[in-house]
Amino acid sequence: MRDPRLQQFARNLVRYSVDLQPGENILIEMIGLRDQELTKCLIEEVYAAGGHPFIEFRYPEVTRKLMLGGNQELYEQMAAIELNRMKQMQAYIAVRSGDNITETSDVPEDKLRLFMKVYQRPVVDQRVNHTKWCVMRYPNPSMAQQANTSTEAFEDFYFQVCNLDYSKMSGAMDALVELMNKTDKVRLVGPGTDLSFSIKDIPAIKCAGQNNIPDGEVFTAPVKDSVNGVISYNTPTIYMGTSFENVTLRFDNGKIVEATANNTAKLNEILDTDDGARFVGEFAIGVNPYILQPMKDILFDEKIDGSIHFTPGNAYTDADNGNRSSVHWDMVLIQRPEYGGGEIYFDDRLIRKDGRFVVPELEKLNPEHLK
């Protein structure tokens, strides 16, 4: 018997997240998913909306083999084929699962870079900039293990997070968007962190269930050369299959001039991928009331209540500071008291302390108002 939460989830994705209209094409990528019940639910909902579903199945262990043996000629041909298909899509949904989040950790760095730059980046740019898109993880025992829960408990948590009222969250975000759009100087303060930068004239974008599930962030980007100071992230982060902890970045006029972590050499290899990788493409504030602890899954961790993420690499075109890179690495700092606390200042005004908004116009974004 089909779990009714699954059908509701599929309906939310098709009708709300990508707002599929009659006659529109949608590419649905199922990445690492073994159980196809959600695929069938999505196809049903696309047909009900009058759309045309195109289905692609991918598996991380197969992608790893492609990376190990591929070359530029192959990736250019793959990119040309994928781009041609993506240009015919009006919407895109990716459901990501898989049994091993470190599947590509042993792929040599030069091969990872080539795959990302020649094949992945052009396709992602087309998808992000020219389709209505939504990307999500899907629960499995591996994710439950990352979250230190049973599989059943994690599934309950997942559907609670993913099926919440995102339209209510969207309305509560409007005041933060308005305030960020009027702000010049931002300062982040906390243990090992004292960072200042400008967001002047760069749009703030709310994320309330359209592009990610789960969701819950408002993002912009720093003026490219305005970032100065140091930030110490307190959340583990996975990048291309490698796990990093205790990442600290020091900035001088926008550029990362010093970077350390549990794997400092690997961290700096990634930041040397291209010129843009040592500049920041995104600053975001996380507000999802149900996501409280990191689980080494960025689609969850970047939405943690009381968090920010500050992202080396490529900027999004709808909040663009001009930075371009094949890297886009969301790194998370949680500022709730149990993680050491911290403050956010907009133009020298304290707007959030220890993970809670402290100005009247933003109080509706505190967790008790979003559940």
Solvent accessible surface area in square Angstrom, and as a share of the most:
residue,aa,sasa,rsa
1,M,239,1.07
2,R,75,0.27
3,D,49,0.25
4,P,101,0.63
5,R,83,0.30
6,L,10,0.05
7,Q,33,0.15
8,Q,75,0.33
9,F,1,0.00
10,A,0,0.00
11,R,96,0.35
12,N,38,0.19
13,L,1,0.00
14,V,0,0.00
15,R,117,0.43
16,Y,73,0.28
17,S,7,0.04
18,V,1,0.00
19,D,72,0.37
20,L,7,0.03
21,Q,79,0.35
22,P,103,0.65
23,G,46,0.44
24,E,32,0.14
25,N,32,0.17
26,I,0,0.00
27,L,0,0.00
28,I,0,0.00
29,E,14,0.06
30,M,0,0.00
31,I,33,0.17
32,G,2,0.02
33,L,7,0.03
34,R,129,0.47
35,D,95,0.49
36,Q,56,0.25
37,E,45,0.20
38,L,2,0.01
39,T,6,0.04
40,K,100,0.42
41,C,0,0.00
42,L,0,0.00
43,I,46,0.23
44,E,78,0.35
45,E,10,0.05
46,V,0,0.00
47,Y,139,0.53
48,A,68,0.53
49,A,7,0.06
50,G,34,0.33
51,G,3,0.03
52,H,90,0.40
53,P,28,0.18
54,F,86,0.36
55,I,54,0.28
56,E,43,0.19
57,F,93,0.39
58,R,60,0.22
59,Y,56,0.21
60,P,30,0.19
61,E,67,0.30
62,V,85,0.49
63,T,35,0.21
64,R,52,0.19
65,K,135,0.57
66,L,72,0.36
67,M,6,0.03
68,L,55,0.27
69,G,64,0.62
70,G,9,0.08
71,N,81,0.41
72,Q,91,0.41
73,E,114,0.51
74,L,68,0.34
75,Y,1,0.00
76,E,87,0.39
77,Q,100,0.44
78,M,36,0.16
79,A,6,0.05
80,A,62,0.48
81,I,122,0.62
82,E,24,0.11
83,L,40,0.20
84,N,93,0.48
85,R,57,0.21
86,M,5,0.02
87,K,129,0.55
88,Q,97,0.43
89,M,10,0.04
90,Q,73,0.33
91,A,0,0.00
92,Y,8,0.03
93,I,0,0.00
94,A,0,0.00
95,V,0,0.00
96,R,70,0.26
97,S,13,0.09
98,G,9,0.09
99,D,96,0.50
100,N,72,0.37
101,I,53,0.27
102,T,48,0.28
103,E,42,0.19
104,T,19,0.11
105,S,52,0.33
106,D,89,0.46
107,V,3,0.01
108,P,61,0.38
109,E,30,0.13
110,D,100,0.52
111,K,63,0.27
112,L,5,0.03
113,R,69,0.25
114,L,51,0.25
115,F,7,0.03
116,M,13,0.06
117,K,138,0.58
118,V,23,0.13
119,Y,17,0.07
120,Q,66,0.29
121,R,52,0.19
122,P,44,0.28
123,V,18,0.10
124,V,36,0.21
125,D,51,0.26
126,Q,28,0.12
127,R,18,0.07
128,V,30,0.17
129,N,58,0.30
130,H,123,0.55
131,T,16,0.10
132,K,70,0.29
133,W,31,0.11
134,C,0,0.00
135,V,4,0.03
136,M,0,0.00
137,R,61,0.22
138,Y,30,0.11
139,P,14,0.09
140,N,19,0.10
141,P,89,0.56
142,S,22,0.14
143,M,7,0.03
144,A,2,0.02
145,Q,143,0.64
146,Q,38,0.17
147,A,27,0.21
148,N,139,0.71
149,T,61,0.35
150,S,67,0.43
151,T,53,0.31
152,E,127,0.57
153,A,46,0.36
154,F,1,0.01
155,E,60,0.27
156,D,70,0.36
157,F,52,0.21
158,Y,0,0.00
159,F,13,0.05
160,Q,93,0.41
161,V,0,0.00
162,C,2,0.01
163,N,43,0.22
164,L,24,0.12
165,D,78,0.41
166,Y,12,0.05
167,S,70,0.45
168,K,97,0.41
169,M,2,0.01
170,S,19,0.12
171,G,46,0.45
172,A,16,0.12
173,M,0,0.00
174,D,71,0.37
175,A,30,0.23
176,L,0,0.00
177,V,26,0.15
178,E,106,0.48
179,L,23,0.11
180,M,1,0.01
181,N,78,0.40
182,K,143,0.61
183,T,5,0.03
184,D,59,0.31
185,K,86,0.36
186,V,0,0.00
187,R,92,0.33
188,L,0,0.00
189,V,34,0.20
190,G,19,0.19
191,P,85,0.53
192,G,49,0.47
193,T,6,0.04
194,D,63,0.33
195,L,0,0.00
196,S,32,0.21
197,F,6,0.02
198,S,20,0.13
199,I,1,0.01
200,K,112,0.47
201,D,127,0.66
202,I,15,0.08
203,P,64,0.40
204,A,7,0.06
205,I,46,0.24
206,K,73,0.31
207,C,14,0.08
208,A,0,0.00
209,G,0,0.00
210,Q,67,0.30
211,N,45,0.23
212,N,19,0.10
213,I,4,0.02
214,P,0,0.00
215,D,0,0.00
216,G,0,0.00
217,E,7,0.03
218,V,0,0.00
219,F,14,0.06
220,T,1,0.00
221,A,0,0.00
222,P,0,0.00
223,V,48,0.28
224,K,72,0.30
225,D,91,0.47
226,S,27,0.17
227,V,1,0.00
228,N,61,0.31
229,G,26,0.25
230,V,45,0.26
231,I,0,0.00
232,S,27,0.17
233,Y,8,0.03
234,N,54,0.28
235,T,4,0.03
236,P,35,0.22
237,T,11,0.06
238,I,41,0.21
239,Y,24,0.09
240,M,44,0.20
241,G,6,0.06
242,T,20,0.12
243,S,35,0.22
244,F,0,0.00
245,E,69,0.31
246,N,111,0.57
247,V,2,0.01
248,T,40,0.23
249,L,0,0.00
250,R,112,0.41
251,F,6,0.03
252,D,73,0.38
253,N,95,0.49
254,G,0,0.00
255,K,90,0.38
256,I,1,0.01
257,V,68,0.39
258,E,83,0.37
259,A,5,0.04
260,T,58,0.34
261,A,19,0.15
262,N,94,0.48
263,N,56,0.29
264,T,55,0.32
265,A,74,0.57
266,K,35,0.15
267,L,0,0.00
268,N,35,0.18
269,E,73,0.33
270,I,4,0.02
271,L,1,0.00
272,D,79,0.41
273,T,27,0.15
274,D,50,0.26
275,D,133,0.69
276,G,6,0.06
277,A,0,0.00
278,R,35,0.13
279,F,38,0.16
280,V,1,0.01
281,G,2,0.02
282,E,5,0.02
283,F,0,0.00
284,A,0,0.00
285,I,0,0.00
286,G,0,0.00
287,V,1,0.01
288,N,0,0.00
289,P,2,0.01
290,Y,50,0.19
291,I,2,0.01
292,L,68,0.34
293,Q,110,0.49
294,P,33,0.21
295,M,11,0.05
296,K,65,0.28
297,D,4,0.02
298,I,61,0.31
299,L,15,0.07
300,F,0,0.00
301,D,3,0.01
302,E,9,0.04
303,K,0,0.00
304,I,0,0.00
305,D,8,0.04
306,G,1,0.01
307,S,0,0.00
308,I,0,0.00
309,H,0,0.00
310,F,0,0.00
311,T,0,0.00
312,P,0,0.00
313,G,0,0.00
314,N,15,0.08
315,A,2,0.01
316,Y,57,0.22
317,T,72,0.42
318,D,77,0.40
319,A,1,0.01
320,D,52,0.27
321,N,23,0.12
322,G,47,0.46
323,N,0,0.00
324,R,120,0.44
325,S,10,0.06
326,S,10,0.07
327,V,1,0.00
328,H,40,0.18
329,W,4,0.01
330,D,19,0.10
331,M,1,0.00
332,V,3,0.02
333,L,7,0.04
334,I,0,0.00
335,Q,1,0.00
336,R,22,0.08
337,P,89,0.56
338,E,118,0.53
339,Y,62,0.24
340,G,45,0.44
341,G,6,0.06
342,G,4,0.04
343,E,31,0.14
344,I,0,0.00
345,Y,55,0.21
346,F,5,0.02
347,D,69,0.36
348,D,116,0.60
349,R,105,0.38
350,L,54,0.27
351,I,0,0.00
352,R,1,0.00
353,K,90,0.38
354,D,42,0.22
355,G,4,0.03
356,R,110,0.40
357,F,10,0.04
358,V,71,0.41
359,V,8,0.05
360,P,102,0.64
361,E,75,0.34
362,L,1,0.00
363,E,83,0.37
364,K,143,0.60
365,L,1,0.00
366,N,4,0.02
367,P,25,0.16
368,E,95,0.43
369,H,84,0.38
370,L,5,0.02
371,K,127,0.54
